[in-house]
């Protein structure tokens, strides 16, 4: 995963080095030296913080839990990124996710840098009291580097508004009298969180698909029809055509994206398959997504796994092995689970013609290249799943102004922000041979390069 991000950054820098219209004031040897500096800056984090949290479990044992906070780059503003609670968290993963946040914020013109946190723990195996203690200790150990104008964490896999509320409360107690509302985002509304923050990532994931295949396709139909770009041909093949969707991962991101698809009247789409950590469900005529969400809400987030559970919930579906969702015969596959789901071992089994990355790095570099060569459109994580950090930015602003937006206002601002990015990226994507991911990275690296150069950081 780390090598994929690093490789694309290097390719983007090389393309910009050869483009004499970019930073034309840099010439010859000075230009080469500046781009070597850029490569070094963007390929490494500013700081890596690690601690072992001392936690007293309810069974009387004391454990030491590894925890990380990586601060990748703050040229555009305070570090920003979620805190992941997962048993497979490791330093390399957190570094890569922090670098991805730097690029994501640059792409969407969000005035934050990139950061990320992680705790090596399975939250499903911990009691509420133990998770609360982990949150307190995390803030206690890292309090010197966190803050509304320094580094602003948010929820990620395994954490949510509950954990952010606890962390903000601990930050407030450690730093009495100092501003605290913007120290964490993704909080509950009653604690200064933004309406719509929980749904933001999933809504953004589906919006990128809908905007590409409806709004942009409608506005640019003549342009797309006259180009030989293979990705344009793929997009045009869905014009006015019923479309089937599968969603891997039915948590905050996947379930919201599935519900958005279920409700959408602009595209003729139906969600025929969803999966979680236990099971894959399939129904050719389309699943009852609201009923599935209702079921998971009262079953610790898990989908139905038995015929009896499906019957009691009034849901029609076939039950399959969870990973079979990856090669199900659908038009669109939304990946909203873990990283590295499509890789060398299964990339040739993928039947979907459009893949939307709701999770971070769910498609390996080798699989990305192979599928792109087959004409598969991959809407990358850096573009598709930015809804969370965009609304986190709105939450941060609301906390500073102590004036709060309505949910409709939040979603309107979110759509405007993501639309602006898509309007910049899509014409380039459908007009040249680069995959969408490469176009996004080039745009991000351009902004970071320009800012770092203007700040005098390349000497």
Secondary structure, DSSP 4 states (H G I P E B T S, - for coil): -HHHHHHHHHHHHHHHHH-TTSSTT--HHHHHHHHHHHHHHHHS-SEEEEEEEEEE-TTS-EEEEEEEEEEEE-SSSSEEEEEEEETT--HHHHHHHHHHHHHHHHHTT-S--EEEEEEE--GGGS-HHHHHHHHHHHHHHHGGG-BTTTEEEEE-TT--HHHHHHHHHHHHHHSTTS--GGGB-S--GGGTPPTTHHHHHHHHHHHHHHIIIIIIHHHTHHHHHT---HHHHHHHTTTT--EEEEEE--SHHHHHHHHHHHH-SSS-EEEEEEE-SS-EEE-TT---HHHHHHHHHTTTTPPP-SHHHHHHHT---EEE-GGGGGG---SEEEE-S-S--B-TTTGGG---SEEEE-SSS-B-HHHHHHHHHTT-EEE-HHHHTTHHHHHHHHHHHHHHHT----HHHHHHHHHHHHHHHHHHHHHHHTTSSS-HHHHHHHHHHHHHHHHHHHTTTT-
